[in-house]
Amino acid sequence: MTTLVGRLVDESRTLVSAEVALYKAKAGERVSAYKSAIVFFAIAGVLGLAALVALLVGLIMALATVLHPIWATLIVVGVVLLLAAVLGIVGKGRLAGPERSV
């Protein structure tokens, strides 16, 4: 009987170790998949930002044909800063969560 209990304990330890190793392997696989996805998202973000800068420069150049380049730059930068402020305020409101009515 003692031998059977000893074998049961040893096999239980082996099973637990195997399960832990399996979950570690699965977690490692997911982490490596997320790492490559993060790299692609970062590259996409940089390219998107570059496209936005090119678009804003193009808007300034288009307005510069009608206005003085300084005014064209100030108008485009002002509109972009206003948009950034509005988005920042909306984002701050979303962080606060829904308001409770009493």
C-alpha positions in Angstrom: 0.0 0.0 0.0 2.9 2.4 0.9 4.4 1.7 -2.5 1.2 2.5 -4.3 0.8 5.8 -2.5 4.4 6.7 -3.2 3.9 6.0 -6.9 0.7 8.0 -6.9 2.5 11.0 -5.3 5.4 10.7 -7.8 3.1 10.5 -10.8 1.0 13.4 -9.5 4.2 15.5 -9.3 5.1 14.5 -12.8 1.7 15.3 -14.1 1.7 18.8 -12.4 5.2 19.5 -13.8 4.1 18.5 -17.3 1.0 20.7 -17.0 3.1 23.7 -15.8 5.5 23.1 -18.7 2.6 23.0 -21.2 1.1 26.3 -19.9 4.6 27.9 -20.0 5.0 26.8 -23.6 1.6 28.1 -24.6 2.3 31.4 -22.8 5.6 31.8 -24.6 4.0 31.1 -27.9 1.4 33.8 -27.3 4.0 36.3 -26.1 6.1 35.8 -29.3 3.0 36.2 -31.4 2.1 39.5 -29.6 5.7 40.7 -30.0 5.5 40.4 -33.8 2.1 42.0 -33.8 3.4 45.0 -31.8 6.2 45.5 -34.2 3.8 45.6 -37.1 1.5 48.0 -35.3 4.4 50.3 -34.4 5.5 50.4 -38.1 1.9 51.1 -39.2 1.7 53.9 -36.6 4.9 55.5 -37.8 3.8 55.3 -41.5 0.4 56.7 -40.5 2.0 59.6 -38.7 4.2 60.3 -41.7 1.2 60.3 -44.0 -0.6 62.8 -41.7 2.4 65.1 -41.7 2.6 64.9 -45.5 -1.2 65.7 -45.6 -0.7 68.7 -43.3 2.2 70.0 -45.3 0.1 69.7 -48.5 -2.7 71.6 -46.9 -0.3 74.4 -45.9 1.1 74.5 -49.5 -2.4 74.5 -51.0 -3.5 77.4 -48.7 -0.2 79.2 -49.4 -1.4 79.7 -53.0 -4.3 81.8 -51.7 -2.8 83.3 -48.5 0.6 84.3 -47.3 2.6 81.1 -46.2 2.7 82.3 -42.6 -1.1 82.6 -42.4 -1.6 79.3 -44.1 0.7 77.6 -41.6 -1.0 79.3 -38.7 -4.5 78.3 -39.9 -3.5 74.7 -40.4 -1.6 74.4 -37.1 -4.5 76.2 -35.3 -7.1 73.8 -36.6 -5.0 70.8 -35.8 -4.4 72.0 -32.3 -8.1 72.8 -31.8 -8.9 69.2 -33.0 -6.3 67.8 -30.6 -7.7 69.8 -27.7 -11.2 68.6 -28.4 -10.1 64.9 -28.7 -8.1 65.3 -25.5 -11.1 66.7 -23.6 -13.3 63.9 -24.9 -10.6 61.3 -23.9 -10.3 62.8 -20.4 -14.1 62.6 -20.1 -14.0 58.9 -21.1 -11.4 58.2 -18.4 -13.6 59.7 -15.7 -16.2 57.1 -16.5 -20.0 57.6 -16.6 -21.5 60.1 -14.3 -24.0 58.9 -11.7 -27.2 60.7 -11.3 -28.3 61.1 -7.7 
